[in-house]
Amino acid sequence: MSSSLSSFLPQAAIFDVDGTIVDNMEWHARAFDAFVLRHGLPAMTLETRRQTDGKRNREIFPLLFGREISPEELQAFEDET
């Protein structure tokens, strides 16, 4: 059997759009709780979560900081571990 990708012919593939197959919202909530704490921002509330759930970081960070976020800031926030 060849080890090259040309011999790899799957019959199916599974794609999980967040929350479709795996309920990972608790992990998102924990990550944003840690993020706002680290940046001295107000704690996430149920209302904040409703406003941010399902949105991309470029939409979420301006809501959390209450201001526009530059592309460089956005990238820096996304790169945080």
Long-range contacts (C-beta under 8 A, 24 or more apart in sequence): 25-53, 28-53, 32-60, 32-64, 35-64, 35-77, 35-80, 36-64, 38-80, 39-64, 39-65, 41-65
